[in-house]
Amino acid sequence: MVVLFFSELERKLRANDREYNLSFKYATNAIKTSKYNLFTFLPLNLFEQFQRIANAYFLFLLVLQVIPQISSLSWFTTVVPLILVLTVTAAKDATDDIVSTFENVFFSLFIVNKRDRTEKWMNVQVGDIIKLENNQFVTADLMLLSSSEPLNLVYIETAELDGETNLKVRQALPVTGDLGDDIEKLADFNGEVRCEPPNNRLDRFKGVLTFAGQKYSLDNEKILLRGCTLRNTEWCFGLVLFGGPETKLMQNCGKSTFKRTSIDRLMNILVIFIFGFLAFMCSVLAIGNYMWEKNEGSQFTVFLPRLQDNPAFSSFLTFWSYVIILNTVVPISLYVSVEIIRLGNSFYIDWDRKMYFARSDTPAEARTTTLNEELGQIKYVFSDKTGTLTQNIMIFNKCTINGKCYGKIYTVDFSFNPLADTRFVFHDHALVEAVKLENPEVHTFFRLLALCHTVMAEEKKEGELFYQAQSPDEGALVTAARNFGFVFRSRTPDSISIVEMGKQHSYELLAILDFNNVRKRMSVIVRSPEGKLSLYCKGADTIIYERLHQSCSKLMDVTTEHLNEFAGDGLRTLALAYKDLDEEYFNQWIQRHHEANTALEDREGKLDELYEEIEKDLLLLGATAIEDKLQDGVPQTIEQLSKADIKIWVLTGDKQETAENIGYSCNLLREEMNDVFIISGNSLEDVRQELRNARTSMKPDAAENSVFLPEMDKVVTDEVVSGEYGLVINGHSLAYALEHSLELEFLRTACMCKAVICCRVTPLQKAQVVELVKKYKKAVTLAIGDGANDVSMIKAAHIGVGISGQEGMQAVLSSDYSFAQFRFLQRLLLVHGRWSYLRMCKFLRYFFYKNFTFTFVHFWFAFFCGFSAQTVYDEWFITLYNLMYTALPVLGMSLFDQDVNDVWSFQHPQLYVPGQLNLYFSKKSFFKCALHSCYSSLVLFFIPYAAMYDTVRDDGKDIADYQSFALLTQTCLLFAVSIQLGFEMSYWTAVTIFFVLGSLAMYFAVTFTMYSNGMFTILPSAFPFIGTARNTLSQPNVWLTIFLTSILCVLPVVTCRFLMMQLCPTINDKVSEEMLLLFVLDVFKPVETRGKIILQSRSLQSNPVTSSFRINADIIPKDGP
Amino acid sequence: HILSHYNHKHKYISLEFNVKNQLKFTNRPDNTAFTQQRLPAWQPILSAGIVIPGFVLIGLAFIGVGVALFVTSRSIQVLERDYTGDESGTPCASCANSNVQNSFGFCFPQSQGPVFFYYGLSNYFQNYRRYGTSKDDNQLYGVLKYFTSPSDNCAPYAYNSNNQPIVPCGSIANSMFNDTFKLYQTVNGTRQEVSLDGKGIAWWTDYNIKYRNPTNNPLKDAFNGTVKPIYWSKPAYELDTSDPSNNGFVNQDFLVWMRRAALPDFRKLYRRISQDKYPDGLPAGNYSLEITYNYRVYRFSGKKKVVFSNVSWMGGKNEFLGIAYLVVGSMCVFMSIVMLIVYAKFKFPDEE
């Protein structure tokens, strides 16, 4: 990252003066996107990798192994896995790095002050003037100087910055625009710029240009940011303000935080626990060694070389020797395997056709590959409304003008208007009549819609207009005005041309008082062709109402009635107002406006004040209502998710009525709910009282202990309520509810409800709500949204999902997963999430089981070999056990396993609940794993021990030797863990079967090869086990022992599972039983009824939400197969 | 993180570009069983219909095997005599004190099949790690270079006090078992020596591949400049004076000893009762064993014994395996009954 040696308060630079600019040591435009080069790669990468605790630990082990007194295992047992892990990680890092190196594309640029020379863009420096051509990427933050287009306009696309695909306009100052493309003049340009230091705000810029003794204000309109693309503009010249890492784009990129899953956190705790356990085992064995050395070893000296005759020292060495041998309890391959599994499961999301949206050709995308299993544990979903639950395709649906409501159901003929948009449909003929009758209010209404906006018009052919709108609302309004005969045709920075009822008019545009989230309104001040000065304003109804002239009060009442009606239909409303301005006052105002606009300090504040001053005493015109249709499948998805016990909170900026209505239409709020509480208090106490009342009515005894909450334990437990409730809270009340004194009250009440809707929420509040739940609930949260206002919430939640829809890409860019439609969420959670979680848990349980079992055998053997840190197995087996013999089967399981298929997952959303409760992998199940391993290792050591005790081969020769015993034990182990894997796996695909059998075959192949004559003759000291496999595995009693241990290892598991299934079946057991019944029916029923049942099961497959199956299952006599 | 972010942005631009160019469905994922996770699969379920009969079958099979193993093991005749001689009342009670030749007598019943003669040691940790590594595989493979410079693993039995290399080096070789036995049958009061066969008592791979003598002829030349292990009475090339090919590293007794035991109590093959003379095994009768007592084990409270045994298809006598099979088999049957009861009780509660 960038290291700033001084904190820059203000940036000063002079055009075309490299020496002057270099004195400030601004970053050059070269962005060092690649971390390594050919020579630094190895040392740097290794250094980074060994900073990871696991790798460092293995390096430490390696050091221990080099000490001859301690070394209980050959160095290669650690080196081989370590090298493998390091190589895999290094390869991944290297590919990442190579990919990012390609970012440094060779763009050649024309730099003005080096005439006739083109340069790579990375050599550009602050203060240079560069030329850009059409469709070129802007590669530094520039101040626009001049352009080929009239009025010094340039058109840019900002998709890479904010994801918005509509064209935007930038305009150069007239004074610099005069420079044109005259290279001489440009090279002599010596303007000085003072501006803000590098920052990450994409929508704001503040600076002053000083040129020829004059000061000019610079704002965002004159800036081209890195990441934009030049469109419809032949050329333009720009002055570089920020380069490379100091550009706003790059400043923005570093923000995303690193998310970890709850399994990750649990794993970290477990690893610490395992380390403790390792130390404990080693201590026990070291003490054992001390006792043995004292009592037996000292007597045994005749035959045993003893370097130090000191039991204490020997036990110290033994401790470290056992650290080496028992290191497999902390498996190095764990982290790598986890990464691989997550990656694989992410690919499944990318590949899923059922999450591909054909209309926009958008597949789902797992943008983060480290969070998959958390998708199976979601408890709270926070959803945006517009664009997430709805399509964000706005349709002008109704309006009220001067107290008259339009918008009943008729189809309107727009043929009177040749410029109409043919796709536009409106259902009330009365409005057209009103327009044709030249009703002045109606005309002003549509004139306002045609003038007050920031839409760009493109007219490629005469009469074919295309509007480029930043928000679909605006587009819908301008299109409506167009169809009613007020056609917006084109705009320049200081004029707007519209066609009013077939007549061309040009309005002088004097000021735009633009929209933002706080103002919630926008205004324009124009001079009509007749010379009349007017201000047109549109905005949120509450905001506009505060600024109306008293004379409108009657109209206000009628309009309010209409507005409520619209909101009740789930429509988005805007109020429209205007006022005529006094020439003298305006001239004075515009003067102050200019001053404020060039101010360097608190420019926004001053402007806001000015805006506030002029936007008052407005005259109400009416209001518009825009329909935003629900996306397909939203109600079904919400129903499914709530069946899976996922709580859905909708956070929307809409009015309370609109939000409530949408809540009903998307099944979030239901008529059959016991009650829907509405919190709309306007003071802290009101809100508190309302929240308490709500809770009392849900659970009468809950209110008394409401204040009580232990400060230490910051976890609010779920409270069970009978019945279903909903909660709607508006923005004002939410602000109070989120205050520290009330947040717990709010959270407790809200969490008792099935559905929560927060309306009139600001982006910041969205994030606060998510943070609140994260803070007090031990639950996994997911936020889903599509717009820039959802970014904070998406980043705050455990998992952020972006809808790749219409409102730009900002949400997607900061999200972890993205797809095109809200309904895909159920597939992401109930299918992919559940499987990922299940697979990860199965993987972890099995992985710990197999490694613990492997390791504990050493522990038992220690008691029979004088605690001398003698391994039970062959060193090669120790090296390859995790890497070769058991790696693929367990990976196969965790990439392919599914307990029930996707259809059944949808049919039984309750299957999702165990994930929320952390049932599949927790400290408890880890402990169970360890106990199970303990049992298995006892079997695996003592059965071969007893079977080999004092026995001989069938030809009388030796078989109780160490090498045969090692081979026998390791073969038993491999069989036992493979069979155990078979019981863990519930989905045997050809691939997994191949992996399991292949690994066993591989074990025998590798073992026979390593124990062969050939290998021994090449390297006698590396392969001392020569002949063991042939001599041992030819014995029937060896195979009988292997068989016995394998059976004995799995018998208790099968018995326990079977009994648990009968005594307290889980939801999974019930579902699998249903599946089995269906299957049995399919196979064993007589031929005549068979077809019917197959038919039923098919219909069931095609319609996942059908519930007819349960009835079928109940009719079947319960006598089993 | 910056980088990955940056990449994604690029991806999205290209995506939108495609949409604009009307290239439909370019991003649609492939419809394969693998990518859509629809691979055909077998989904076994632990249903009562499989588990209970399975348990019964496994149980019965185990009981069958168990009976066979048990009967076989019972039919094997084993005769063990402890001759440590540190306790009175045991055979060879005075062996440990007096040197060299001792003998004791015993009865042997009629055996079936060939009889093997083992020596056994207890509380002897051949599986001690530093003991086990104390050898030089390259030296034992007959590589002369390692005769003069044995591996460090052999310390402290790599060089003697005069810094001469020891061959074979290391603890294992140094501690080689060196008691010798002679077996006599008493027929009508006269002692008749039973001929013992010491050929082929080690593993074939050990004899032919793992251990090799240097090619020097005579073998003694290879050992020039080296000394015999400290506890040995004879150098390696003179281990068997009667058979020149049974010397050096391929001496059968040496090979048997070098294959170190897994557990602290072990037995190793000493000789076979010669099958030429006793093709049907050892006849019943009185025998006496003459022992040359060299190997001191009482210092670490070890035990020595001799074992005579015949073998079966399942190797030597080991009753554990048979009993284990019987126990596990019965447990399976028992558990299947328990499971059946539980299953019946919870599946058909009304019929109870």
Interface residues (C-beta under 8 A of the other chain):
Chain A: M1 T33 P68 S72 D96 V99 S100 E103 A159 E160 G163 T165 G227 M250 C253 G254 S256 F258 E296 Q299 F300 V302 F303 L304 P305 L307 S321 Y348 D350 W351 D352 R353 K354 Y356 A358 S360 D361 T362 P363 R367 S804 M809 V812 L813 W835 F864 C865 G866 S868 A869 Q870 F896 Q898 N901 D902 I943 Y945 A946 A947 M948 Y949 D950 T951 V952 R953 D954 D955 G956 K957 D958 I959 A960 D961 Y962 Q963 S964 F965 A966 S986 Y987 W988 T989 A990 V991 N1013 F1016 T1017 P1020 S1021 P1024 I1026 G1027 R1030 N1031 Q1035 P1036 N1037 L1040 T1041 L1044 I1047 L1048 L1051 V1054 T1055 R1057 F1058 L1059 M1061 Q1062 L1063 S1072 E1073 M1075 L1076 K1118 G1120 P1121
Chain B: H1 I2 L3 S4 H5 Y6 N7 H8 K9 H10 Y12 I13 L15 E16 N18 V19 L23 K24 F25 T26 N27 R28 P29 D30 N31 T35 Q36 Q37 R38 L39 P40 A41 W42 Q43 P44 I45 L46 S47 A48 G49 V51 F55 I58 F62 V65 L69 P114 F116 Y118 G120 N123 Y124 F125 Q126 N127 Y128 R129 R130 Y131 G132 S134 D136 D137 N138 Y141 V143 S151 D152 A155 P156 Y157 S171 N174 S175 I201 A202 W203 W204 T205 D206 I209 K210 V256 R259 R260 A261 A262 L263 P264 D265 F266 R267 K268 L269 R272 R296 R299 F300 S301 S309 V311 S312 W313 M314 G315 G316 K317 N318 F320 L321 A324 Y325 V328 M331 C332 M335 M339 V342 Y343 F346 K347 F348
